[in-house]
Amino acid sequence: MTPHPIRDPLGHSYGIEEEHDAEPLLPELWRQNEDYLYGVDLYNFAYWWEAHEAWEGLWHQAEDTYRLYLQGLIQVSASLIKYHARMLRPLRTLSTAGRDKLRQVVAECGNADGTYMGLDLPAFLDIADAFFAPFFTDTVTEATYHQDSVKPLILLMD
């Protein structure tokens, strides 16, 4: 709807070089991971593309469950961009893929409560499932996009 934030010369972050940690931090050190936390803030303030970009650098360096988790967040974030742009098919595809990856993280992380990198994934997924459910019905109209529903925020725990 607006210029690409990074690639377009009219984008608000065009030409800004972002600094990233040379060595990726372990998932257990998420509280010190500035790129991860910055992405969370961007996501929660509806800068979904910028959050995607913040996490993508980490995703390229990550492995195993950490990589799967970041890819899930990136896909959920991208699905919210498609929600905003009223692009139903990619909204469905990306939201399903992202949520499926985050469910896999819950299965792999081994925590009894399903928390990973400070995020209560079962609670996040419950809200995300409720938010996206109306977009998987047979009839999706403009009114569907205006329903009062809580968007899935990333609320980190201590």
N, C-alpha and C positions, 0 to 999 in steps of 0.2 A: 504494500500500500504506500510505502515511503521508500526513499532510496536505501539500498542495501547499506547497513551501518558501517561496514568495513571496506567493501570493495568499490562502492560508488563514491566518486569525489564529493558528492553532496551528502554522503552519510556522516552521521555525527562522530564516528570513530575512525574515519578515513585517515590513513597516514600515521596513526598513532601506533607506535611500536610497544607491544606489551612485553613486559619482562616475566619470564617463567623461571621457576627453580630449575637448575641444571639437573639435579638428581631428583627423581620423584620421591615423595614422602610415602611411607607405608600407610595403609589405610588406618591403622591404629593411631597414627599421629594426625588425624583429620583436623584437630583443633589448631594445629600450626600450619595447615595447608591453605595458604592465602588464595590460591587459584580456585580451590574447591569452595571455600567460604564466599569468595567474591561471586562465583557462579550461583551459589544459593541465594545471595542477596539480589542479584540480577533477576533470577527466576521469580522470586517472591514479589518483585516490583514490576512483573510482566515484561521484562526485557528478555524474552525467551530466546531470541536469536543470540543475543550477547552472552547469555548463560551457556547456551550451546557452544559458543566459541571458547568461553573460559574453560569449560570442561573438556573440550576436544583435545587441547594440548596435553592434558593429563591422561586422557584416554589413549592417546598414541603411545605413551610410555608405560601404561598400566598392563598388568597381566591377570589372568584367571578371574576370580570373583570380583576383584576391584575393577577390572576392565568391563566386565558384564554389568556391574552396578552403574558405572559412568555411562555406558552405552544406553542403558535403560533410562537414566535421567535425561540424556540428550534426546532420545526419541520421544519421551513424554513432553519435553520442552518444545520439540519441533511440532508435535501434534497440537500444542496450544497455539502455535503460529498458524497452523492450518485452520484451527477453530476460529481464530480472529479473522482470517482471510475467507472464511465460509467455504472451505475446500473439504467437502465431506469425505471423499474416498481416501485422501492421504491422512485426514484426521483419524479415520477408523484404522487404517493400516499402521500408522506410527504409534497411536495410543495402545493398540493391542500388542505390538512388538515390544514397546517399552515396558508395559506392565508385565508382560510375560517374562521378560528378562529380570525385572525386579522380584517377581515371584520365585524365580530360579535362585536369585541371591538369597532370599529368605531360606530356601531349602539347603543351600550350600554353606551359609555363614555359621550355622551350628549354635547360634544364640537361642536360648529358650524364648526370648521375647521378639526375635526377628529384627533387632536393631542392627544397623550397619552404618558406619561412619556418622553416628549421631542421629540417624533418621529411623524412627519407628516405622519400618516398612509395612507391616500389616495395617497399621492405622492409615498411613499415606495411601495404600492401595485401596482400602475401603472407601476413602473419600474420592480417589481418582475413578474407581469403578462407578460410583454413584454419579459423578460428574459426567462421565462419558456415556453412560447407559442410554440416555435419550437419543444419542446420535447413532444408535444401532437398531432403532425401530424402523418399521416399514415406511413411515411417513416422517420426514424431517423437513420442517418449514422454518421460515425466519423466526417464528415464535419460539421454536426449540432453542435457538441461540439466545433468546432473551429470558429464559426461565431463571428463576431465582435459585441458583445452586452454588454451592461453595466450590471454588476452584481449589484443586489440590495444591496446598502450600507445603514447602519443605520446612518443617519445624524441628530444629535440631535440639536434642536433649543433652543434658550434662552427664 
